[in-house]
Structures are given as C-alpha cells and as structure tokens.
Amino acid sequence: ATLCASLFWTSGVGRIAVLASGFTALEWVRGHIFTGFPWATVGYSAGAFEGLEQLAAYGGVYGLTFLVVLAGACPAVLAADDEEAARGMSGRIFAMTAILLATAVIWIAGAARLSGSQPAFEEDVRVRIIQPNIAQNRKWDPKYRTEIFNSLLELSDMATNPEVTGVKDVTHVLWPESAIPFLLEANPKAKEQIAELLPPNVTLITGALRRGVAGQFGAANDRRARNSVLVIDHEGNTAASYDKSHLVPFGEYLPFASFLERLGIRKLVAMPGGFVPGAGPRTIPLNNAPSVSLLVCYEIIFPRAVIDRGQRPGWILNVTNDAWFGESIGPRQHFAQSRMRAIEEGLPVVRVANTGISAVIDPHGRVLKSLGMGRRGVLDSALPKTIPPTFYATFGDLIVVLVILFGLGLSVFLSIVNRSTLARNQSIS
C-alpha cells in the first residue's frame, strides 16, 4: 500500500485515497491468495462501535477496512510538502472535514439501523449450547475419553432454570468442534448413550472426527480423516453431515507436503495422511428448525464463503475449539469475526466453542447471549430469525471494488494535475 501511495503521491486528499485503496486491495488479496488467510483484517477494528460496523451489511469487512484507513489517515491531508501546497490548506481542511463527517453519517445511519430493528425469534425452536471447557492437553488423551464424553452427556441434560429442566425442554443440543474424542462410527455404545439422552424430536449437532467406510467417499481405500459436523437424530443415527472444506494450512494439512516433509516440517495436528477437505458450504435441512449452514472453526473468517449462495439457510452454526489459543487474544478475534459474518449475510450466527466464547448472535451482529472464555456451562436460547439478504449478501464486494477504483483513479488524476502544474511553474520561472 505504501509503494502504491509513493507511485501516485500527491498532496491533499489524494495521498490518503491511494493509501486506503491500496491497503484495502492488498487485504482482499491476503484473504484470497493461496486459499486465503483474512484473519484480523483492519476493518474488524470498527467492531468496537456497533453503529459503524453496520456498514458491513453493504460493503463487508473490506468496505470497513477502506473507511477505517481513510478516516485514520485524515491528518496526513494537512501535511504540506512545499510552500505551493501550503497555500491550499483550506481545501485540504475541507476534504478532511468531509471525510470525517461522512464517517459520522455512516455511524449514525448504522445506529438508526440497529434501533429500528429489535431481535425476533423462531417459534418453538430452542437451542442448547454446550461449552465443556476441555483443556487441549486432555482432549485427545485416551485416558480422558470416557470422562469427556460423559461430561458432554451430563451437561446436555442439566437443568438451567424452572422452565428448562433438561434436554427434554429444548429442540437442538449443540456440541463444539471435535467434541466427541473418538470415532463415533466405531463406538456403538456411544451411539446408544446418545439415543438414550435424546427424547423424540430433539436433535444433536456435534463436531466429530470421522473416517470413511469402504467406498463412502468414492475410493474404496480412502480412510483419511474428515473434520466434520454430524446431525444426529433421537435414535443415535447420523441424519446429515458436513465436512470442513477450508482446512488450516500447516495445521490440518501441509502445503507442498512431499517437499516440506523432507525438510522435517510437519503438521501441527498429528493425523496420519492429514485431513481431507469437504466440498464447501451447503445448506442442511433440520427437523423442527430452519435449515442451517454448518461451519467448522476458522471457516467463519472468510467473507462470502460461509453459505451456499444457491440455497440460503435460515442460520449459521459455527462449531470451534479455540483451546489452541490458550489465554491469548485469538479467541476474542475469532469471535469478532463471527459477528461480522452475521452482519454481512443478515443471518443469525450460533457459535459453539469448547473453551469459549460461545454465543447467540442476531443478524445485526448483536450478541444476545454468551458464555465467556474458560467457563464450563450450558447456554439455552431461542433461535433469532433471519432478515432479508443484505446488499453485501447479494452483490458481494461490488461497492469495495468501485470505491477502490475511484480512490486509485482520483489519486492518479491528482498526481497528473500536480505534476503538470509543477512543470508549468518551473518553465515559467
């Protein structure tokens, strides 16, 4: 972005327009090249202000990135490179004021969008989020398998208030990513225990590892692992499943594996053969609830890649295990990115995290209920209703592309004008 700004450097508003345009374009590239890694894009900093972040419904997180950089760089408009530029100070003050006023108007409009829409909920749908808070060093230790599984069963049937005395008073029980610490298809007893837990018309949705049986995934000998979400009915049978499609590089798979393994580089997850990616987002029908888009872990951080565009779901369910991050800022950043997807898509997001933060988020990004980090517990909630598709959900990054092109075009134009003026003044002198 700095190189781009230096190529078309000019005094006044042009210098920050090209900086904001170049920075936003490079953030977009970072989010897409080599499968992408759009973690903690600058636009998420607007998430501290609920009104301002509503811009994401129109321009997504990249639209917010442009605005944050443009507004943050405003003081640079006042910098004068020479005496000639200094004489245009009043014009630069006007430009800076206009940018800041536009930011304030966007903020106020976002606040009005929030105040004009109160949360609404689906009738007869009640989800139960289970946050077991299993430490990472215990999660895959074989001696804790039974304890972990029994803990999940216990929490699922816990009474939380006089109206909710157990699993019979909810419609959907939600467990986090890879909650079941063994291969469920190889454990008939565990299936029986799940069937005993679930009353009729209650569904369990859980993260779980799985391997294909012969021929299930096309190849008869394909027994590689999938990081999956299973939809399990009250008889303990898997009614539907989703396989994580956006795998973590160097975590769940090793790019250029044959070359890097010769150098001694290995994946963080010691799974022989690595994980196999799924086919991508898809909408899964559910009993007694709107259809859902299932996402595993950091799949939620990718704008425009969280639902099947051909069949819009009624909500997004993101299961995750953020125990990897420990007490760092990582889980909070991950959570903030989940909120942004709700605003962009106009869809409620339910987040189920092993160690937190678990939450129910409405289509405007408001956190209706949550369980904080490091807590073991249960969160019962009604399911928020969706709203009509947002501009961003329909047209994607169209506004961002237009703004970037305008910013670059303005910068080029002003650069040409300034250089022409400078050359003319030098010829006169």
C-alpha positions in Angstrom: 0.0 0.0 0.0 2.9 2.3 0.8 4.5 1.5 -2.6 1.2 2.3 -4.3 0.9 5.6 -2.5 4.5 6.5 -3.4 3.8 5.9 -7.1 0.9 8.4 -7.1 2.0 10.6 -4.2 0.3 14.0 -4.1 -0.5 16.5 -1.5 -4.0 16.7 -0.1 -6.8 14.0 -0.2 -5.1 12.1 -3.0 -2.4 10.7 -0.7 -4.8 9.1 1.7 -7.2 8.0 -1.1 -4.5 5.9 -2.7 -3.3 4.6 0.6 -6.8 3.4 1.6 -7.4 1.9 -1.8 -4.1 0.1 -2.0 -4.3 -1.1 1.6 -7.9 -2.5 1.1 -6.9 -4.2 -2.2 -4.0 -5.9 -0.5 -6.1 -7.0 2.4 -8.5 -8.6 -0.1 -5.6 -10.4 -1.8 -4.4 -11.6 1.6 -7.8 -13.1 2.2 -7.9 -15.0 -1.1 -4.4 -15.9 -2.3 -3.2 -19.5 -1.6 -6.6 -20.3 -0.1 -6.5 -17.1 1.9 -5.9 -16.0 5.4 -8.1 -13.0 6.2 -7.6 -13.2 10.0 -7.9 -9.8 11.8 -8.4 -7.6 8.8 -8.2 -4.0 9.7 -11.9 -3.5 9.2 -12.7 -5.5 12.3 -11.4 -2.7 14.5 -14.8 -1.0 13.7 -16.4 -3.8 15.6 -15.9 -1.7 18.8 -18.7 0.6 17.5 -22.0 -1.2 16.8 -23.3 1.6 14.7 -20.2 2.0 12.5 -19.9 -1.8 11.8 -23.3 -1.9 10.2 -21.6 -0.7 7.0 -20.6 -4.4 6.7 -24.2 -5.1 5.5 -23.3 -3.1 2.4 -19.6 -3.2 1.9 -18.5 -6.1 4.1 -15.4 -6.1 6.2 -13.3 -4.8 3.3 -15.6 -1.8 3.0 -15.0 -1.1 6.7 -11.2 -1.6 6.1 -11.3 1.2 3.4 -13.2 3.5 5.8 -11.0 2.9 8.8 -7.8 3.5 6.9 -9.2 6.6 5.1 -10.5 8.2 8.3 -7.5 7.2 10.3 -5.1 8.7 7.8 -7.0 12.0 7.6 -4.4 14.1 9.5 -2.0 13.4 6.6 -4.2 15.6 4.4 -2.9 18.6 6.3 0.7 17.8 5.6 2.2 20.3 3.1 5.2 19.3 1.0 6.2 22.8 -0.1 5.1 26.4 0.0 2.8 25.9 -3.0 1.0 23.1 -1.4 0.7 25.1 1.9 -1.4 27.7 0.1 -4.1 25.1 -0.5 -4.5 24.4 3.2 -8.2 25.5 3.3 -9.1 23.0 0.6 -7.3 20.1 2.5 -9.1 21.1 5.7 -12.4 20.9 3.8 -11.5 17.5 2.4 -10.6 16.1 5.9 -13.8 17.5 7.4 -15.9 16.0 4.6 -14.3 12.5 5.2 -14.9 12.7 9.0 -18.4 14.0 8.5 -19.1 11.1 6.1 -17.8 8.7 8.7 -20.1 10.2 11.3 -23.1 9.9 9.0 -22.4 6.3 8.3 -22.1 5.7 12.1 -25.4 7.5 12.8 -27.1 5.6 9.9 -25.9 2.3 11.4 -27.1 3.2 14.8 -30.5 4.0 13.3 -30.5 0.6 11.5 -30.0 -1.1 14.9 -32.6 0.9 16.7 -35.2 0.3 14.0 -34.9 -3.5 14.3 -35.4 -5.4 17.5 -34.4 -9.1 17.8 -37.2 -11.6 16.7 -37.1 -15.3 17.3 -38.3 -18.5 15.7 -41.3 -20.1 17.3 -40.8 -23.4 19.0 -37.1 -23.6 18.4 -34.8 -23.7 21.4 -31.1 -24.4 21.2 -28.8 -25.7 24.0 -25.2 -24.8 23.6 -22.7 -27.0 25.5 -19.3 -25.4 26.4 -17.4 -28.3 28.1 -14.1 -26.3 28.6 -11.8 -29.3 27.9 -8.1 -28.4 28.1 -6.2 -29.1 24.9 -3.7 -31.4 26.7 -6.6 -33.6 27.8 -8.7 -33.5 24.7 -7.0 -36.3 22.8 -5.5 -38.2 25.8 -7.1 -41.7 25.6 -7.4 -41.9 29.4 -9.8 -39.0 29.4 -12.1 -40.2 26.6 -14.9 -41.6 28.8 -14.7 -38.7 31.2 -15.1 -36.1 28.4 -17.9 -37.9 26.7 -19.8 -38.4 30.0 -19.3 -34.7 30.7 -21.0 -33.8 27.4 -23.9 -36.1 28.2 -24.3 -34.6 31.7 -24.2 -31.0 30.6 -26.7 -31.8 27.8 -29.4 -32.9 30.4 -28.6 -30.2 33.0 -31.5 -28.2 34.5 -30.8 -24.5 34.0 -34.0 -22.9 35.3 -37.5 -23.9 36.4 -38.7 -23.7 32.7 -35.7 -25.7 31.3 -35.2 -28.8 33.5 -33.2 -30.8 31.0 -32.8 -31.9 27.4 -36.5 -32.6 27.0 -37.2 -28.8 27.1 -35.0 -27.9 24.1 -35.1 -28.8 20.4 -31.5 -28.9 19.5 -28.4 -29.7 21.5 -25.1 -28.3 20.1 -21.6 -29.6 20.9 -18.4 -27.9 19.8 -15.8 -28.8 17.2 -14.4 -32.4 17.5 -16.4 -32.7 20.8 -16.5 -36.5 20.7 -13.0 -37.6 21.5 -13.1 -40.8 19.4 -14.6 -42.1 16.1 -18.3 -42.3 16.7 -18.9 -44.8 13.9 -16.6 -47.2 15.7 -18.3 -46.9 19.0 -21.8 -48.4 19.1 -22.1 -47.9 22.8 -21.7 -44.2 22.5 -24.4 -44.1 19.9 -26.7 -45.9 22.3 -25.9 -43.4 25.0 -26.8 -40.5 22.6 -30.0 -42.3 21.8 -30.8 -42.6 25.5 -30.1 -38.9 26.0 -32.2 -37.5 23.2 -36.0 -37.5 23.5 -38.1 -37.8 20.3 -37.9 -34.6 18.2 -34.6 -33.5 19.8 -31.6 -33.3 17.6 -27.9 -33.3 18.5 -25.5 -31.4 16.3 -21.8 -32.0 17.1 -18.3 -31.7 15.8 -16.6 -35.0 15.4 -13.7 -36.6 13.5 -14.7 -39.4 11.1 -13.2 -41.7 8.6 -14.9 -43.0 5.6 -16.0 -46.6 5.3 -15.0 -48.5 2.1 -16.4 -46.6 -0.9 -18.2 -43.9 1.1 -16.1 -41.1 -0.4 -15.5 -42.6 -3.8 -12.3 -44.5 -3.3 -12.6 -47.9 -1.7 -9.4 -47.4 0.3 -10.0 -43.8 1.3 -9.8 -43.9 5.1 -8.4 -40.4 5.6 -9.9 -38.3 8.3 -12.6 -35.6 8.0 -13.1 -32.8 10.5 -16.9 -32.9 10.4 -20.2 -31.8 11.9 -22.8 -34.6 12.5 -26.5 -34.1 12.7 -27.7 -37.0 15.0 -31.4 -37.9 15.5 -33.0 -39.3 18.7 -32.2 -42.8 17.7 -28.5 -42.1 17.6 -28.3 -42.2 13.8 -26.4 -39.7 11.7 -29.1 -37.9 9.6 -26.7 -35.5 7.9 -23.1 -34.4 7.9 -20.8 -31.7 6.8 -17.0 -32.0 6.3 -14.8 -29.0 6.8 -13.7 -27.6 3.5 -11.4 -24.8 4.4 -8.6 -26.6 6.2 -5.9 -24.8 8.2 -2.6 -24.8 6.3 0.2 -26.3 8.4 -2.4 -27.3 10.9 -4.8 -29.7 9.2 -2.8 -30.1 6.0 0.7 -29.4 4.9 1.1 -27.4 1.6 3.7 -28.9 -0.7 3.8 -31.8 1.7 6.3 -34.0 -0.2 8.9 -31.2 -0.3 8.4 -29.8 3.2 8.4 -33.2 4.9 11.8 -33.8 3.5 12.9 -30.7 5.4 11.5 -32.0 8.6 8.4 -29.8 8.6 5.2 -31.4 9.9 1.6 -30.5 10.5 0.5 -29.3 13.9 -2.2 -31.9 14.1 -0.6 -35.4 14.1 -3.2 -37.1 11.9 -1.6 -39.7 9.5 -2.4 -38.7 6.0 -3.8 -35.4 7.1 -7.4 -34.2 6.8 -9.5 -34.3 3.6 -11.4 -31.2 2.7 -15.1 -31.3 2.1 -17.0 -29.9 -0.9 -17.7 -26.5 0.6 -20.7 -24.7 2.2 -24.1 -26.3 1.9 -27.5 -25.8 3.3 -28.7 -28.7 5.5 -32.4 -29.2 6.4 -33.2 -29.8 10.0 -36.2 -31.2 11.9 -38.1 -28.5 13.8 -35.8 -25.7 12.8 -34.8 -23.6 9.8 -32.2 -25.1 7.5 -28.6 -24.4 8.6 -25.1 -23.7 7.2 -22.5 -25.6 9.2 -19.0 -24.2 9.6 -16.0 -25.6 11.5 -13.6 -23.4 13.3 -11.9 -20.7 11.2 -14.2 -21.2 8.2 -16.3 -18.4 9.7 -13.5 -15.9 9.0 -13.9 -16.0 5.2 -16.4 -13.4 3.8 -18.7 -14.6 1.1 -17.7 -18.2 1.8 -20.0 -19.2 4.7 -23.2 -20.2 2.9 -24.4 -21.9 -0.3 -25.5 -19.0 -2.5 -27.9 -21.1 -4.3 -29.9 -22.1 -1.2 -29.8 -19.6 1.5 -30.1 -21.1 5.0 -32.0 -19.7 8.0 -28.9 -19.5 10.2 -25.2 -20.3 10.6 -23.8 -22.7 13.1 -20.1 -22.4 13.8 -18.5 -25.0 16.0 -15.0 -24.4 17.1 -12.2 -25.4 19.5 -10.2 -22.4 20.5 -8.3 -24.1 23.2 -5.3 -23.9 20.9 -5.0 -20.2 21.6 -4.8 -20.5 25.4 -5.4 -17.2 27.1 -4.3 -15.1 24.1 -6.4 -12.6 22.2 -7.0 -15.2 19.5 -10.5 -16.5 20.7 -11.7 -12.9 21.0 -10.6 -12.1 17.5 -12.2 -15.2 16.2 -15.5 -14.3 18.0 -15.4 -10.8 16.5 -15.1 -12.2 13.0 -18.2 -14.4 13.6 -20.2 -11.3 14.5 -19.1 -9.6 11.2 -20.4 -12.6 9.1 -23.8 -12.2 10.8 -24.0 -8.5 9.7 -22.7 -9.2 6.2 -25.1 -12.0 5.5 -28.1 -10.9 7.5 -28.2 -14.2 9.2 -28.1 -15.2 12.9 -24.9 -17.0 13.9 -24.8 -19.5 16.8 -21.3 -20.1 18.0 -20.4 -23.2 20.0 -16.8 -23.1 21.4 -15.1 -25.7 23.5 -13.5 -23.2 25.8 -15.4 -20.1 24.8 -16.6 -17.7 23.5 -20.0 -19.4 22.8 -22.8 -17.1 21.8 -26.1 -16.4 20.0 -25.7 -13.5 17.6 -28.6 -11.9 15.7 -28.5 -10.8 12.0 -27.3 -7.3 13.0 -24.3 -8.6 15.0 -25.8 -8.1 18.4 -24.7 -10.6 21.0 -27.9 -11.8 22.6 -26.4 -14.4 25.0 -22.9 -15.6 25.6 -20.6 -17.8 27.7 -17.2 -16.3 28.3 -13.7 -17.9 27.9 -12.6 -20.6 30.3 -16.1 -21.3 31.6 -17.8 -24.7 31.7 -21.5 -24.5 31.2 -24.8 -24.5 29.3 -26.4 -21.7 27.3 -30.1 -22.0 26.4 -31.6 -19.7 23.9 -34.3 -19.2 21.3 -33.1 -19.0 17.7 -33.1 -15.5 16.2 -35.0 -15.0 12.9 -33.2 -14.2 9.7 -33.7 -10.9 7.9 -33.8 -10.4 4.1 -30.4 -10.7 2.3 -28.3 -7.7 2.7 -26.8 -5.7 -0.1 -23.4 -7.4 0.6 -25.0 -10.8 0.6 -26.5 -10.1 -2.8 -23.7 -8.2 -4.6 -20.6 -9.1 -2.6 -17.6 -6.8 -2.8 -19.1 -4.6 -5.6 -19.1 -1.4 -3.5 -15.5 -2.1 -2.4 -14.3 -2.6 -6.0 -15.9 0.7 -7.1 -14.5 2.6 -4.1 -11.0 1.2 -4.7 -11.2 2.1 -8.4 -12.4 5.6 -7.6 -9.7 6.1 -5.0 -7.0 5.0 -7.3 -8.4 7.0 -10.2 -8.7 10.1 -8.1 -5.1 9.7 -6.9 -3.8 9.2 -10.4 -5.7 12.2 -11.7 -4.5 14.5 -8.9 -0.9 13.2 -9.3 -1.0 14.1 -13.0 -2.5 17.5 -12.4 0.0 18.3 -9.7 3.0 17.2 -11.8 1.7 19.2 -14.7 1.3 22.3 -12.5 4.8 21.9 -11.1 6.3 21.5 -14.6 4.4 24.6 -15.8 5.6 26.7 -12.8 9.2 25.5 -13.3 9.1 26.5 -17.0 7.7 30.0 -16.1 10.5 30.5 -13.5 
